[in-house]
Amino acid sequence: MQGRGFSGIGWRSVSCASAVKRVRLQSVSLLLVLMPVAIGVAVAQPKGADVSGIVRDAQGIPQMGALVQALLPDATPAGMAVTDLKGHYVIRNLTPGKYQVRASAALFLPSMRGDLRLRAGAQAIVNLTLTTLFEESRWLPAERRQPDEPADEWTWSLRTAANRPILRLAGDQDVVLISPGPETPRRVSHTRVEAASGDGFGGGGVKNAVTYGTASSDGHGTLVRAGSSVVSGPYAMGAATEGSVVYQQPAGMFGYTRTRVSFQDHPEMMGQGGASGYQAYTIDSAEVMNFGDMLSLEVGSSLRAVRMGAASVEARPFVKLAMRPSDMLVLSYRMARSRETQSADDIDAADAPLPVAVLQGDRMLQERGTHQQFAATLRNGKGSIRTAYYRDSIDRPMVAGTGPVTGSQLAHGTMLADATTGTSRMMGDAYTSVGWSVFASEQLGQNVWTTVELNTGDALSVVNAPQTASPTATRFRAGRTKSAAVGVKALLPASGTQLRTSYRWQNEQTVTPVNLFSAMSRQPYLSLSVRQPLRIRRLRLENMEAFLDVTNLLEQGYQPYLSSDGRTLYLAQSPRMLQAGLAFTF
């Protein structure tokens, strides 16, 4: 009995051991079969890419709490992060492909880096710079702002982060959504007081101006400016005064409207028959409509009323259509009737330009022309290049002049003279200009930008020579010519100095710019602007600034002509002009 029992137990033990061995062999075989599949799956799944960097403001200060998003080409978010105390962010595990990196924060304009191509396992570094809603004297007036440049002084933009969710940090890496709704609009305001002295047309003497601006993160903004100029000497005729109000508000989901109303009174201006006192009223308005990322439309007008013995009211409409078939390509069409107001960007400053007109008999004749342009722009992360074909039809070009003006010269009714500065504007003959324009901009490093512009077209030159007096008005002749310009902008972080300088070459025999409506047409030859912050801690003056603006520093391109009274005056694309002063912001 015991033997059988022992024998039975031993048999069962051997059977169980054999079964365990068979299970182990089957498990090993199954692992050997599945291992290639697992390895294949692991190889088939690419390693994710990471994007990191630092978000700073225009002064180079890291910004905490900025929202950074990695966007797909169709603007779908693929990842996001919030900057830490040092402005640093990391977006991990992005699928290889093409992205845009966008940083936004309340009271700042969003910053975008496009065409970022990530490979598997890549660790890209993208540093971004945010610009505030309006930067007082951030960039300089040596040339009209390009569409891809930071805004000029006292400007704002609707492209804010007002509609992003409110976020907070729950730990070192976690981001918790508190509210999916819009932020409560935040408002900032600035007041700028400045005193300057200069010798430009309509800007002579000592000028004092006060500008108050307020802007909110939901896109509303207001600017109010008031100023006066005082001139001493034999030609003093009273103080010139100016005032303007600019207002902006959102329009729809992706657009806005902007309006500027201004008034200028210049008692120092003189016209035909000894008339003096020149008043100008302008209402500039624009509406910007964005239809997704593919299409944008700007429409607006400039209504101008001038008076000097007689009065004239004229409207100058403009339209700008831009289409973006890809991230790098922009196709655009632009039509404008005014050099000073060609888009909504030209209405972003409270310092409105002075419309020019001459008194002829019982009529005031304003400068008038039509500009049409077709352009294609290629953009990359740090620059762009634009090629454009344009056609201008100029009916009443106003040519700049300098020299003492007498009553006999004003008798022809083709001139508006500034008695205090010895400068003038003379109405030239009508002409047309057809040509090509190539403009390129590139960012060199973090604080240096360069621009280059080449133009072909027509310009006016003086016909009559100074050897023979003529009782008739000065006559002009249009001819083909070219121009080339180069500009450099720089910001010195250590001292806060902002510098812009440009040189625009053109045949010195011509007195009007080639491509009259171009961004750099108002800065002939060597021009420069400097902004220097001044901090006098002993007097607790932390927000002072000295500024200097010079146009045509070397006085090039002066063309003599002999007037009917035998005096020699000079015409130029722009006589040398200088403005210098101090400003205080609080």
Secondary structure, DSSP 8 states (H G I E B T S, - for coil): -HHHHHHHHHHHHHHHHHHHHHHHHHHHHHHHHHHHHHHHHHHHS---EEEEEEEEETTS-B-TT-EEEEE-TTS-EEEEEE--TTSEEEEEEE-SEEEEEEEE-TTEE-EEEEEEEE-TT-EEE--EEEEES--TT-S-TTS---TTS---SS---S-SSTTS-EEEESSSS-EEEEESS-----EEEEEEEEEEEE-STT--EEEEEEEEEEEETTS-EEEEEEEEEE--STT----EEEEEEEEEEEETTTEEEEEEEEEEEEEEEE-GGG-EEEEEEEEEEEEEEEETTTEEEEEEEEEEEEESSSEEEEEEEEEEEEE-SSSSEEEEEEEES-SS-SSGGGGS-SS-----EEEETTEEEE--EEEEEEEEEEE-SSEEEEEEEEEEEESS-EEEEES---HHHHTTS-EEEETTTTEEEEE---EEEEEEEEEEEEEETTTEEEEEEEEEEEEEEE-S-TTS--SS---EEEEEEEEEEEEEEEEETTTTEEEEEEEEEE-TTBSS-SSTTSTTTT--EEEEEEEEEEEEGGGTEEEEEEEEEEESTT----EEEE-TTS-EEEEESS--EEEEEEEEE-
